[in-house]
Amino acid sequence: CGPCQYEIPELLQARDGLADLGFEILAVNVGEDVEAVRAFADAMGMTFPVLLDGDMAGARAYALRGIPASFLVDQEGVIRQVHVGILTEASLREYVEPLLGTGA
């Protein structure tokens, strides 16, 4: 989707800046086949893992209401924040830095 295309460079930039602190991004594609996902990830230069939710079971389990959606999970696996819509590098850092102990 268009918002996803806008968001990915922002996520890549944030990931690069926070990787040394243990931050990681896992993308989840909802409902598309592996070849379409691979082509999109390659075209966008996505360097983080992309998981597939082809049958949308994950989307249902997490009551996904729109895309893009971001689930910020702490080091214990607890969802600390859900953000529906475009996530910029600045807003991602606001959510993540306190979880990583860097302050905001």
C-alpha positions in Angstrom: 0.0 0.0 0.0 1.1 3.6 -0.5 1.4 4.3 3.3 3.6 1.2 3.6 5.8 2.4 0.9 6.2 5.8 2.6 6.8 4.2 6.0 9.5 1.6 5.1 12.4 4.1 4.5 11.5 5.7 7.9 11.6 2.3 9.6 14.9 1.4 8.0 16.5 4.6 9.2 15.2 4.1 12.7 16.4 0.5 12.8 19.8 1.4 11.6 20.1 4.0 14.4 18.8 1.8 17.1 20.2 -1.6 16.2 23.2 -1.4 18.6 20.7 -1.1 21.4 19.0 -4.4 20.6 16.1 -2.9 18.5 14.7 -5.1 15.7 11.9 -4.8 13.2 9.8 -7.8 12.0 7.5 -6.9 9.1 4.4 -9.0 8.6 2.8 -9.1 5.2 -0.9 -9.8 5.3 -2.6 -11.8 2.5 -0.1 -11.7 -0.3 1.9 -14.5 -1.9 5.6 -15.0 -1.3 6.7 -13.8 -4.8 4.9 -10.5 -4.5 6.3 -10.0 -1.0 9.8 -10.9 -2.1 9.6 -8.4 -5.1 8.3 -5.6 -2.9 10.9 -6.2 -0.1 13.7 -6.2 -2.7 12.4 -3.1 -4.4 12.1 -1.3 -1.1 15.6 -2.4 0.2 14.1 -4.0 3.2 16.9 -5.5 5.3 14.7 -6.7 8.2 12.8 -10.0 8.3 9.5 -10.2 6.5 7.0 -12.7 7.8 4.0 -14.0 5.8 0.4 -14.1 7.1 -1.1 -15.4 3.9 -4.2 -16.8 5.4 -4.6 -13.7 7.7 -4.8 -15.8 10.8 -2.3 -13.4 12.6 -4.3 -10.4 11.5 -7.4 -11.9 13.0 -5.6 -13.0 16.2 -4.3 -9.4 16.8 -7.6 -7.8 15.7 -5.8 -5.9 13.0 -8.0 -2.8 12.1 -5.9 -1.3 9.3 -2.5 -1.2 7.7 0.1 -0.2 8.2 0.0 -1.2 11.9 2.9 -1.4 14.3 3.1 -3.5 17.4 5.9 -2.4 19.7 7.0 -5.3 21.8 9.4 -5.1 24.8 12.3 -7.5 25.5 9.9 -9.7 27.6 7.5 -10.1 24.7 4.8 -7.7 26.0 3.1 -5.5 23.5 3.7 -1.9 24.9 2.2 0.1 22.1 0.0 -0.3 19.0 0.2 2.3 16.3 -2.2 2.2 13.3 -1.2 4.3 10.4 2.1 5.6 9.1 4.9 5.4 11.6 7.7 8.0 11.1 11.2 7.6 12.4 10.6 10.3 15.0 7.4 8.7 16.3 9.0 5.3 16.4 11.9 6.6 18.4 9.5 8.2 20.9 7.9 4.8 21.5 11.1 2.8 21.5 13.8 4.8 23.2 12.1 4.6 26.7 11.8 0.8 26.2 15.5 0.5 25.4 16.4 2.7 28.4 17.8 5.5 26.3 15.3 8.2 27.4 13.2 10.1 25.0 
